[in-house]
């Protein structure tokens, strides 16, 4: 199994799966080169390769891992719980992360002529807007435990932790989000999350 990306390392670690991590340097636009585009013509990470099969898009890959390697589960057993977890994951994966990723920020800089202050303001605005809604949803959920849902990490936590890391990188004020920061801290106590930290990966 070969992984091109850092977002899915947490899922693979939590499931105890071994893989070869192949860094793709977005800073040098390696993802837009012919070798990577041969794997994913969209030119985006992640990509997961196993036995010649190439999987792309984080939700698809995580769901495939869940079906292929169901233990430990990253989705609740009940349909309502699974819907809840998928919604929390989508809030981050669809509404926050995509509009703050590198290709959007490069468009702001290179095409629209935004300076770094404007790019920073863009990121802070959209992360804050997303975290406002997420914090409220988590606060209103009686089923929430130490993690986004219950007492064990789920797909929602896999999405949340990298986004908190991104929020810190863009200097978002996290004080208004005590539940989000508490969940991030709880995840940080688990080896699967710690080993996936960007700082521990080669050539990220």
Legacy VTK file of the C-alpha trace (Angstrom):
# vtk DataFile Version 3.0
C-alpha trace
ASCII
DATASET POLYDATA
POINTS 204 float
0.000 0.000 0.000
1.360 3.389 -1.016
0.028 6.714 0.250
0.514 10.018 -1.499
-0.685 12.641 1.015
-0.734 13.339 4.749
-4.479 13.658 5.383
-5.145 9.907 5.472
-2.182 8.859 7.593
-4.356 9.051 10.706
-6.881 6.551 9.351
-4.184 4.110 8.306
-2.406 4.468 11.655
-5.566 3.964 13.708
-6.368 0.819 11.751
-2.836 -0.484 12.244
-2.120 -0.700 8.518
1.400 -0.534 7.160
2.094 1.605 4.120
4.848 3.346 2.244
4.453 7.082 2.605
5.399 8.908 -0.584
5.536 12.671 -0.022
4.227 14.954 -2.738
5.735 18.431 -2.442
2.918 20.864 -3.129
5.286 23.792 -2.686
7.123 22.836 -5.873
3.880 21.782 -7.585
5.010 18.182 -7.808
1.343 17.208 -7.829
0.975 18.900 -11.215
3.815 16.959 -12.823
3.339 14.066 -15.223
4.382 11.288 -12.778
1.725 12.180 -10.213
-0.907 13.020 -12.812
-0.438 9.518 -14.175
-1.899 8.395 -10.839
-4.497 11.116 -10.453
-5.251 13.167 -13.583
-6.937 15.751 -11.357
-3.514 16.571 -9.950
-4.668 16.572 -6.344
-3.711 14.599 -3.273
-4.553 12.192 -1.759
-3.957 9.060 -3.748
-3.774 5.578 -2.287
-2.352 2.735 -4.332
-2.803 -0.930 -3.488
-2.188 -3.852 -5.843
-2.272 -1.543 -8.846
-5.589 0.042 -7.857
-5.510 3.839 -7.442
-7.996 5.456 -5.078
-8.504 9.219 -4.916
-10.533 11.689 -2.836
-10.362 11.504 0.959
-14.018 10.531 1.628
-13.863 7.697 -0.894
-10.563 6.376 0.423
-11.627 6.523 4.062
-14.914 4.750 3.313
-13.002 2.098 1.340
-10.625 1.582 4.261
-13.601 1.287 6.603
-15.189 -1.390 4.433
-11.971 -3.247 3.691
-10.510 -3.028 7.208
-13.490 -2.599 9.538
-11.584 -2.956 12.816
-11.258 -0.701 14.670
-14.314 1.055 13.263
-14.204 4.739 12.379
-17.974 4.972 12.000
-20.629 4.289 14.665
-22.641 1.091 14.452
-26.026 2.821 14.121
-27.264 4.648 11.033
-28.059 7.860 12.922
-24.578 7.955 14.412
-22.970 7.314 11.035
-25.000 10.156 9.496
-23.938 12.466 12.309
-20.261 11.606 11.927
-20.364 11.950 8.147
-22.019 15.366 8.483
-19.339 16.615 10.878
-16.623 15.306 8.569
-18.261 16.964 5.559
-18.487 20.278 7.389
-14.699 20.323 7.501
-13.947 18.403 4.318
-16.404 20.254 2.070
-16.988 23.664 3.657
-13.672 24.646 5.289
-10.710 22.752 3.899
-11.255 23.091 0.123
-11.486 26.889 0.096
-8.323 27.259 2.151
-6.112 24.789 0.323
-3.077 25.720 -1.681
-4.588 25.934 -5.148
-7.250 28.389 -3.987
-4.712 30.519 -2.155
-2.396 30.528 -5.170
-5.296 31.706 -7.345
-5.961 34.531 -4.897
-2.299 35.533 -5.046
-1.421 35.028 -8.692
-4.663 35.711 -10.543
-6.630 38.066 -8.304
-3.533 39.875 -7.040
-4.274 39.495 -3.340
-1.434 40.315 -0.970
-0.556 38.082 1.991
-2.695 40.114 4.383
-5.737 39.527 2.184
-4.953 35.821 1.830
-4.567 35.541 5.593
-7.876 37.336 6.137
-9.572 34.963 3.659
-8.328 31.906 5.546
-9.233 33.252 8.968
-12.708 34.223 7.793
-13.641 30.835 6.350
-12.053 28.738 9.085
-13.786 30.855 11.720
-17.130 30.596 9.937
-16.798 26.825 9.779
-15.604 26.442 13.355
-18.492 28.604 14.614
-20.966 26.111 13.197
-18.963 23.056 14.211
-18.528 24.207 17.800
-22.281 24.829 18.090
-23.125 21.406 16.671
-20.715 19.680 19.035
-22.032 21.630 22.037
-25.620 20.636 21.251
-24.876 16.926 20.874
-25.621 14.890 24.023
-23.869 11.876 22.493
-20.540 13.672 22.236
-17.809 12.226 24.422
-14.089 12.949 24.415
-14.150 12.950 20.625
-16.494 14.404 18.019
-18.873 11.511 18.597
-18.582 9.138 21.524
-15.495 7.904 23.317
-13.472 6.669 20.364
-12.199 8.569 17.310
-14.270 8.557 14.159
-13.960 9.896 10.649
-15.059 13.293 11.993
-11.926 13.483 14.145
-9.753 12.518 11.172
-10.995 15.629 9.388
-10.988 17.923 12.406
-7.419 17.484 13.636
-5.672 18.506 10.377
-8.025 21.490 10.153
-7.086 22.609 13.668
-3.441 22.351 12.623
-4.252 24.515 9.618
-6.102 27.017 11.830
-3.020 27.387 13.998
-0.858 27.871 10.922
-3.116 30.722 9.795
-3.173 32.167 13.330
-6.897 31.688 13.894
-7.961 32.542 17.443
-9.055 29.203 18.910
-10.173 30.533 22.279
-13.845 30.676 21.190
-13.724 26.945 20.429
-13.106 25.071 23.699
-14.812 21.871 22.520
-12.867 21.752 19.259
-9.573 22.335 21.065
-10.430 19.746 23.715
-11.161 17.152 21.031
-7.927 18.029 19.268
-6.060 17.538 22.553
-7.769 14.183 23.171
-6.777 13.029 19.693
-3.245 14.205 20.338
-2.978 11.679 23.152
-3.417 8.807 20.685
-0.415 7.327 18.936
-2.214 7.113 15.599
-2.690 10.873 15.532
0.743 11.709 16.937
2.568 9.633 14.321
0.635 11.362 11.535
1.749 14.865 12.516
3.189 16.790 9.532
6.336 17.645 11.473
7.185 13.942 11.758
6.924 13.220 8.036
9.866 13.403 5.629
9.817 16.129 2.988
6.300 17.367 3.766
LINES 1 205
204 0 1 2 3 4 5 6 7 8 9 10 11 12 13 14 15 16 17 18 19 20 21 22 23 24 25 26 27 28 29 30 31 32 33 34 35 36 37 38 39 40 41 42 43 44 45 46 47 48 49 50 51 52 53 54 55 56 57 58 59 60 61 62 63 64 65 66 67 68 69 70 71 72 73 74 75 76 77 78 79 80 81 82 83 84 85 86 87 88 89 90 91 92 93 94 95 96 97 98 99 100 101 102 103 104 105 106 107 108 109 110 111 112 113 114 115 116 117 118 119 120 121 122 123 124 125 126 127 128 129 130 131 132 133 134 135 136 137 138 139 140 141 142 143 144 145 146 147 148 149 150 151 152 153 154 155 156 157 158 159 160 161 162 163 164 165 166 167 168 169 170 171 172 173 174 175 176 177 178 179 180 181 182 183 184 185 186 187 188 189 190 191 192 193 194 195 196 197 198 199 200 201 202 203
